Amino acid sequence: MTRPLDRVLGARLPDPPDALRRGPLAEDAFPSPLHTERRASRVGVWLGSGFVICFLTGMVSHLIQQPPSWFVWPAGPVWLYRVSQGTHVMVGLALIPLLLVKLWTVYPKLFSWPPAATPAKAVGRLSILVLVGSAVFMLVTGLLNIAQWYPFGFSFKTAHYWTGWVAVGAVLTHVGSYAPQIRRGLARRGTAASVAGLAPAEVDRAYAQTDAEEEGAVSRRAFVTTAVVATGAVALTQWGQTISPLAQVSVLAPASPASARRACRSTRPASPPG
């Protein structure tokens, strides 16, 4: 069963006419040496980890609001839910600049030539569309929910919940289908594992890209530093609604622990006289 399927998915598709290879489809249209498997894999580890954290903390919120018979949320510590959901919001916002970094790193692959050499690569491209679409949807609708602005005509909770499952499934599919590239990207630079499975010409090109990372218009260190500072700044200026000592610098936080406590006291029913 698998051999016929492998033959079908691995069959070579006809190449498009070379006359169409213009603009971003042209060879060396993206000269920056930072568009590499190494950058994409390492950013992807942080991005994927963030989505897993958001998925798990989101599931906690869903189970608390719509608890099945087997689920019991502990009564204490009283700050547990605040930390859980504060982490959900903080990580979700930090994923926005991280997703932009990831998309910038890999978007030249969208213009690789030929566009789909085999049916398997065509399916892989479609799976990337699902992955990017679900990720953008989750982050944008989550941001709008923080602002309490709902211009869309559907239930935020329902759409956010089910798209979360789609996003996690797309992440797992992406990791499985790009496992060789991810292993190469996470390997130490200059080792045999960093070029495993590449043709000799591709090996030379990979080593050349590694050597050129510090010589481009934007160096590798500057790129990584900018990504870390942007992501950290978003997290730091938002997490004050969960961690009290950060409240003074968390200008993006919609609330603070102190204001949340005051709101709870103001809505608490008054004790009966006597």
C-alpha positions as CSV (number, residue, x, y, z in Angstrom):
1,M,0.0,0.0,0.0
2,T,2.8,2.4,0.9
3,R,4.9,1.7,-2.2
4,P,2.3,2.8,-4.7
5,L,1.5,5.8,-2.6
6,D,5.2,6.7,-2.4
7,R,5.4,6.4,-6.2
8,V,2.5,8.7,-6.6
9,L,3.6,11.4,-4.1
10,G,7.2,11.2,-5.3
11,A,6.4,11.4,-9.0
12,R,8.2,14.2,-10.8
13,L,5.8,16.9,-12.0
14,P,6.5,18.8,-15.2
15,D,8.5,22.0,-14.6
16,P,6.7,25.3,-15.5
17,P,8.2,27.3,-18.5
18,D,11.4,29.1,-17.6
19,A,9.9,32.3,-19.0
20,L,7.8,32.5,-15.8
21,R,10.8,32.6,-13.6
22,R,10.9,36.3,-13.0
23,G,10.8,38.7,-10.1
24,P,10.7,36.8,-6.8
25,L,10.8,33.5,-8.7
26,A,14.2,34.4,-10.2
27,E,17.3,32.7,-8.9
28,D,19.0,34.6,-6.1
29,A,16.1,37.0,-5.7
30,F,16.6,36.9,-2.0
31,P,20.3,37.4,-1.3
32,S,20.2,37.7,2.5
33,P,22.1,34.8,4.1
34,L,19.6,34.9,7.0
35,H,16.9,33.0,5.0
36,T,18.3,29.7,6.2
37,E,17.1,26.4,7.6
38,R,19.1,27.2,10.7
39,R,17.3,30.5,11.4
40,A,13.9,29.0,10.5
41,S,14.4,25.9,12.7
42,R,15.6,27.8,15.8
43,V,12.9,30.5,15.6
44,G,10.4,27.7,14.9
45,V,11.3,25.9,18.2
46,W,10.3,29.0,20.2
47,L,7.3,29.7,18.1
48,G,6.0,26.1,18.3
49,S,6.7,26.0,22.1
50,G,4.7,29.2,22.5
51,F,1.7,27.8,20.6
52,V,1.8,24.7,22.8
53,I,1.8,26.8,25.9
54,C,-1.2,28.9,24.6
55,F,-3.0,25.7,23.6
56,L,-2.6,24.1,27.1
57,T,-3.5,27.3,29.0
58,G,-6.4,27.9,26.6
59,M,-7.7,24.3,27.3
60,V,-7.6,25.1,31.0
61,S,-9.8,28.1,30.5
62,H,-12.2,26.1,28.3
63,L,-12.5,23.3,30.8
64,I,-13.2,25.7,33.6
65,Q,-15.9,27.5,31.7
66,Q,-17.4,24.4,30.3
67,P,-16.3,21.6,32.7
68,P,-16.9,18.0,31.8
69,S,-17.9,15.6,34.6
70,W,-14.4,14.4,35.2
71,F,-12.7,17.9,35.5
72,V,-12.2,19.6,38.8
73,W,-10.3,22.9,39.2
74,P,-8.6,23.3,42.6
75,A,-9.9,26.0,45.0
76,G,-6.3,27.0,45.7
77,P,-3.9,28.6,45.3
78,V,-6.2,31.5,44.5
79,W,-3.7,33.0,42.0
80,L,-3.4,29.8,39.9
81,Y,-6.0,30.8,37.3
82,R,-4.7,34.3,37.1
83,V,-1.2,33.1,36.3
84,S,-2.5,30.5,33.9
85,Q,-4.5,32.9,31.8
86,G,-2.0,35.8,32.2
87,T,0.6,33.5,30.7
88,H,-1.8,32.6,27.9
89,V,-2.3,36.3,27.0
90,M,1.4,37.2,27.5
91,V,2.7,34.3,25.4
92,G,0.1,34.9,22.7
93,L,1.1,38.6,22.3
94,A,4.8,37.7,22.3
95,L,4.1,35.2,19.5
96,I,3.1,38.1,17.2
97,P,6.6,39.5,16.6
98,L,8.0,36.0,16.7
99,L,5.7,34.9,14.0
100,L,6.7,37.9,11.9
101,V,10.3,36.9,12.3
102,K,9.6,33.3,11.3
103,L,7.6,34.4,8.2
104,W,10.4,36.8,7.1
105,T,12.9,34.0,7.5
106,V,11.0,31.4,5.4
107,Y,8.9,33.4,2.9
108,P,11.5,33.1,0.1
109,K,10.7,29.4,0.1
110,L,7.2,30.3,-1.2
111,F,9.0,31.4,-4.4
112,S,11.2,28.3,-4.8
113,W,11.6,26.9,-8.3
114,P,9.9,24.7,-9.4
115,P,6.9,25.6,-7.3
116,A,5.9,22.0,-6.7
117,A,8.4,19.4,-8.0
118,T,6.3,16.5,-6.7
119,P,2.7,15.9,-5.4
120,A,4.2,15.5,-1.9
121,K,5.7,19.0,-2.1
122,A,2.5,20.4,-3.4
123,V,0.6,18.9,-0.4
124,G,3.3,20.2,1.9
125,R,2.7,23.7,0.5
126,L,-1.0,23.4,1.2
127,S,-0.3,22.3,4.8
128,I,1.8,25.5,5.3
129,L,-1.1,27.5,4.1
130,V,-3.3,25.9,6.8
131,L,-0.5,26.4,9.4
132,V,0.1,30.1,8.7
133,G,-3.7,30.8,8.3
134,S,-4.6,29.2,11.6
135,A,-1.7,30.9,13.4
136,V,-2.6,34.4,12.1
137,F,-6.3,33.8,12.9
138,M,-5.5,32.8,16.5
139,L,-3.2,35.7,17.1
140,V,-5.4,38.4,15.5
141,T,-8.7,37.2,17.1
142,G,-6.9,36.9,20.4
143,L,-5.6,40.5,20.1
144,L,-9.1,41.7,19.2
145,N,-10.6,39.8,22.2
146,I,-8.1,41.6,24.5
147,A,-9.4,44.9,23.1
148,Q,-13.0,43.6,23.5
149,W,-13.7,44.5,19.8
150,Y,-15.6,41.9,17.8
151,P,-16.0,43.1,14.2
152,F,-16.5,39.5,13.0
153,G,-19.8,37.9,12.9
154,F,-19.0,34.6,14.7
155,S,-18.5,33.5,18.3
156,F,-15.0,34.2,19.4
157,K,-14.9,31.4,21.9
158,T,-16.1,28.7,19.5
159,A,-13.8,29.9,16.6
160,H,-10.8,30.3,18.9
161,Y,-11.3,26.9,20.4
162,W,-11.6,24.9,17.2
163,T,-8.9,26.8,15.4
164,G,-6.6,26.1,18.2
165,W,-7.0,22.4,17.5
166,V,-6.4,23.1,13.8
167,A,-3.2,25.1,14.6
168,V,-1.8,22.4,16.9
169,G,-2.5,19.7,14.3
170,A,-0.9,21.9,11.6
171,V,2.2,22.4,13.8
172,L,2.6,18.7,14.4
173,T,2.1,18.0,10.6
174,H,4.7,20.6,9.8
175,V,7.2,19.3,12.2
176,G,6.8,15.8,10.9
177,S,7.0,16.7,7.2
178,Y,10.0,19.0,7.7
179,A,11.9,16.8,10.3
180,P,15.1,16.4,8.2
181,Q,15.4,20.2,7.6
182,I,14.6,20.9,11.3
183,R,17.3,18.4,12.4
184,R,19.8,20.1,10.1
185,G,18.9,23.5,11.4
186,L,19.2,22.6,15.0
187,A,22.6,20.8,14.6
188,R,25.8,22.6,15.5
189,R,27.2,24.7,12.7
190,G,29.9,23.1,10.7
191,T,29.1,19.5,11.8
192,A,28.1,16.6,9.5
193,A,24.6,16.7,11.0
194,S,24.1,20.2,9.8
195,V,24.3,19.1,6.1
196,A,22.9,15.6,6.4
197,G,21.0,14.5,3.4
198,L,22.2,17.4,1.2
199,A,23.7,16.9,-2.3
200,P,27.4,18.0,-2.6
201,A,26.4,21.3,-4.3
202,E,23.9,22.0,-1.6
203,V,26.5,21.3,1.1
204,D,28.9,23.9,-0.4
205,R,26.0,26.4,-0.5
206,A,25.0,25.7,3.1
207,Y,28.6,26.3,4.3
208,A,28.8,29.5,2.2
209,Q,25.6,30.8,3.8
210,T,26.9,30.0,7.3
211,D,30.1,32.0,6.5
212,A,28.1,34.9,5.1
213,E,25.7,35.3,8.0
214,E,28.0,37.8,9.7
215,E,28.7,39.8,6.5
216,G,25.3,40.7,5.3
217,A,23.5,44.1,5.6
218,V,22.1,42.7,8.8
219,S,24.3,40.3,10.7
220,R,23.1,37.1,12.5
221,R,23.8,38.6,15.9
222,A,21.8,41.8,15.1
223,F,18.9,39.8,13.7
224,V,18.8,37.5,16.7
225,T,19.1,40.4,19.2
226,T,16.3,42.4,17.5
227,A,14.0,39.3,17.6
228,V,14.7,38.7,21.3
229,V,14.3,42.4,22.3
230,A,11.0,42.7,20.4
231,T,9.6,39.6,21.8
232,G,10.8,40.3,25.3
233,A,9.5,43.8,25.2
234,V,6.0,42.7,24.3
235,A,6.0,40.1,27.0
236,L,7.5,42.4,29.7
237,T,5.0,45.3,28.9
238,Q,2.0,42.9,29.2
239,W,2.8,40.4,32.0
240,G,2.2,43.0,34.7
241,Q,-1.5,41.9,34.9
242,T,-0.2,38.6,36.2
243,I,3.1,39.5,38.1
244,S,2.6,42.5,40.4
245,P,6.2,43.8,40.4
246,L,6.0,44.3,36.7
247,A,2.7,46.3,36.8
248,Q,4.6,49.6,36.6
249,V,6.2,48.8,33.3
250,S,3.4,46.8,31.7
251,V,1.9,49.5,29.6
252,L,0.2,47.0,27.3
253,A,-1.6,45.1,30.1
254,P,-5.4,45.6,30.0
255,A,-5.5,45.2,33.8
256,S,-3.2,44.8,36.9
257,P,-3.5,42.4,39.8
258,A,-4.5,45.3,42.1
259,S,-7.2,46.6,39.8
260,A,-8.5,43.1,39.4
261,R,-8.8,42.7,43.1
262,R,-10.6,46.0,43.4
263,A,-13.0,45.0,40.7
264,C,-13.7,41.7,42.5
265,R,-14.4,43.6,45.8
266,S,-16.7,46.0,44.0
267,T,-18.8,43.2,42.6
268,R,-18.9,41.2,45.7
269,P,-22.4,41.2,47.3
270,A,-22.7,43.2,50.5
271,S,-23.1,41.2,53.7
272,P,-26.6,41.4,55.2
273,P,-27.0,43.8,58.2
274,G,-26.9,42.5,61.7
